[in-house]
Amino acid sequence: MENKNLAGHIAALYTIILWGTTFISTKILLVGFQPIEILFFRFVIGFIILFIIYPKCLRGVTYKQEFLFIATGFCGICLYYLLENIALTITTASNVGVIISVSPFFTAVLSRLFLKSETKIKINFLIGFFVAMIGIVLISFNGSKLKLNPIGDILAVAAAFVWACYSVLIKKIASFHYPVVLTTRRTFFYGILFIIPTLFLFDFQFYLSRFTNMKYLFNMVYLGVGASAICFVTWNIAIKMLGTVKTSIYIYIVPVITTITSVIILKETITYLSAVGTMLTILGLFLSEYNGKCNIKNIKEQNNEL
């Protein structure tokens, strides 16, 4: 029991560490690629890698289950990233970073409504949420002024909500007890199908010659293999083991990982506000995860579903 919970936490933390570093690769690729091109290529690479890792087919899927796979691919692979990328072109990256971090709250609400296995929203979760959000605001804005952009900010809120929907859908899919690699690959397949029509709206260019630049090739492979194929599998494993709410809380520390990575790789200096924000964000994570007395009954019920 404890080993499964520990494995779930490790999977979630590993995923967030990789996702927190992807901004560097994205920043490098944006010199030669449009956001929609990065999105398409990374998930195509991810799909191919998952097929190589586990070249088996998912059999015995019902129509109801297939619909869930379609909805999951649409939400988590296509719509979430499109909303986030469009929001980034309209409002500031700081606004988007803070707003996206609200997704654990949406996840908790949706999980309570649609997942019988999830427990009630506890006071410690709400306290941790507000503490973490204060920390994330300090990290994201770091002394700069808050500039509201209604359209861009609303799109960012929509992205946060869509990611919460994806988390709930993944938990539903986990109950089918199919191999996680196969279920992840299937969601990638449908996500890519939904992305293809949008390529014509954003002037997509299929110039593979850009990959002769080793810097572009390395960073696209990193996003495709690490941040897409591997991370979506480990994230889905974490949701299966810990539940949607406990896993989503790890999203709080994405800005923390980003800040630390900036200091190590980009040689940026960490400010007083960033340091305080980092500590508050981590504190918020622990407060949200803290359950007080260990409830053996809830742990048993959670693990029986696996």
N, C-alpha and C positions, 0 to 999 in steps of 0.2 A: 504493500500500500504506500508506505513512505517512499520507497524507491521509485514508484510510478509518479508520485507528486514531484519528487526531486528531478526526475527526468523531464517532466513537463516544464518545470521552472528553467531548467538548463536550456531546453529547446527554445523557449520564449526569449530568454536572455540572449542566446546565440543569434537568434533571428533579428532582434532589435539592434544588436551591435553591428551586424552587417548592414541593416537598413539605415542605421545612423551614419554610415560612412559613404553611402551611395551618392550623396550630394557632390562629392569630389569628382567621381566619374561622370555624373550628369553635367557638371559644370564644364568639364573638359570636352565632352561630346557636343555640347550646345554650340561650340564654335563651328562645327561642320555639319551638324544635324539639327533638324527641327524636333520639338518635343514629341510630335506624333510619330516621327521616324524612329526615335529612340524607343518609344513605347512598343511599336510593332516589332522591331528587330529583337529587342530583349526577350519578348515572350515567345517569338518563333524559336530563338535559340534555346530558351527554357523548355519548350515543348519537345524539341529534338533531343535534348539531354535527358529528359525524363523517359523518353521512348528508348534511348540507348541503355539507360540504367535498368529499366524494367519493361522489356519488349513484349509484354503480354496484353491481351485485350480484356476489357471489363465486360463480363458476361452476366446474363440473368437480370439485367436492369429493367425495372418496370417503367411504365409511362410516367407515373408519378415521380419516381426517382429521377428519370431523365429530365423532367421539367425543373427539378431542383438543381440539377447540374447546369442547365441552361441559365437559370436565374442567377446562380452563383458566379458563373463565368461572366455574365453581363454586369453584375454589380462589382465584383472584386477585381476583375481584370480589365474590363473596358470602361465602364461608367466612372468608377472611382478615379482612375488616373486621368481620364479626359476632363472631368470636373476640376481636379486639382491643377492640371496643366493650364487650363483656360483661366482659372482663378489667378494663377501666378502671372499671367500676361495682363491682368486687369488691376489687381491689387498688389500690395507688397508681400514679399516672401515672409516677413515677420508676421503679418496678419494671418497668412495661410498656415504658418507653423503653429501659431497659438490656437486657431480655430480647429484645425485638424485634431489637435490634442484633446478636444472635447468628445471625441468618438467613444471613449470608454463609458462616458455617462449615457450616451445613446444606446450603447451596447447593453448596459445594465438594465435600462428601461425595456428594450425590446426582448431581452432574455427573460425578464420577469413576465412579460406578456405572452410570449410564444414558446418558451422552454420550461416544461414542468420540472426539469432536473435542477434548474438554477434556484438558489436561495433568494430570500428577500433582500432588498437593498438596505444595507445596514448603515448606521450613523457613522461608523468609522470609514466606510467607503466614501461618503459625502464629504467628511472632514478631509480625508486624504486627497480627494478630487480638488477641493478648493485650495489646499496648501500647494499641491502640485501645479495647479494653474497659475498661482502667484509666481512660483518659481519659473515656470515656462515663459510667462510674460517678461520677467526680468531678464532671462536669457535671450529671448527673441528681440526685444526692443532695445535693451542695453543702453538706456539713456536717450534713445531717439524718440521722436514724438509719434503718437498713435495717429495714423491717417486712415480714416474710414473711407471705404469705397463700397457702397451698398451692393452693387452687382457682383463684384469680385468676392466680397465677404460672404454673400449669400451662397454663391457657388461653392465656397470653401465649407460652409455649414452643410450644404447638400452632400459634399464629398465625405465629410465626417459621418453623416447619417448613413450614406451608402455603404461605407466600410463596416458600420455596425450591422447593417443588414447582411453583409457578406459573412461576418463572424457567426451570426445566428444560423445562416444557411449551412455553413461548414459544420456546425455542431449537429444539425439535422442529418447531414450526409454521413457524419461519423457514426451515427446510430445504425447505418446499413452494414457496418463491419467489413467494408471493402478495403483492400490495401491502400494506404494513404497516397502512395506514389501514383497509383492508377486514378484515384479520384481527383488528385491535383492536376494530373495531365488532362483529364477530361474537362475540367473547368478552364484550363488554358486553351483547349481546342475551341470551346464555345466563345471564350473571351476574344480570341483572335478573329473568329468569324464575325463578331460584332464590331471589331475594330476596323476590318477591311472596308466597309462602306464609308467610314469617316475619313479614310485616306484621301478620298477625292475632294473632300471639303477643306483640307488643310494643305493642299499642294504637295503631296507626298512625292518624294523622288527616290527611285529605286537604284541609285548609283552605288553598286558594290565596290567600285574602284576606290571609294573612300576608305575601305578597310585595308588597303595597301599601306596606309599610315598605321604603323604598329601601335601608336598611342591610342588611336581610335579603336583599333581591333581589340587591344587588351582591355580597355574600359568597357566596351560593349559586351565582351565575353564575361567580364566580371559581373555586369548587371544581369546578363542572361543566365549564367550558371549559378553564381553566388546569390545575388539578390532576388532572382526569380525562381529558378528550378529548386535550389536547395532551401531557400528561405520560406517559400510558400509551403513546402513539405513540412519543415520543422515547425512553422507557425500552426499549420493544421494539426500536427501531432500534439502541440501544446494545448490547443483548444479541445482536442479529444480527451486529453488527460486531466486538464485543470478546469475546463469549462470556459465559456466565452468571457465572462466578467473578469476572472482572475488573469486570464491571458491578455485581455485588452489593456489592463492597467499598465503593462510594460511599455505601452506606447508613450507614456509620460516621459520616459528617459531617452527618447530619440533625440531631443534637443541637447541633452547632456552629452550623448555620444558624439553628436555633431560638433559641439564645442571642444571636447577633448581631442577629437580628430583634427580640428582646425589648428589647435595648438601644436600637436605632434607633427603633422604633415605639412601644413601651410605656414607653420611658424608664427601663427597669430598669437597675440598676448591676451591672456585671460584677465578680464576686468573685475573689479570688486563686485559689480552687479551680477556678472555672470557666475562668479564663485558663490554668491549668496543664493542666486537662482538655482544653481546646481544642487546645493545642499537642501533647499526647500523641495525641489522636485523629487529627490531621492527620499526625503522624509515623507512626502505625500504618497509615494509608492509603498513604503512600509506601513503607513497608517491604513491605506486601502486594503493591503493584504492581511493586516492583523485581525485575527478572529477572537482574541481574548482567550477564553478557555477552549481547549481542543474539543470539538464536537465529533466524537467517534462515529455517531450514527450518520451524520452528513457525509463524512469521508467514505464510509462504507457504501452509502447510496450512490455517491459520485463514481466510485471505482467499479461498482457492479455493472454500470452501463458500458464499461469498456469490454 
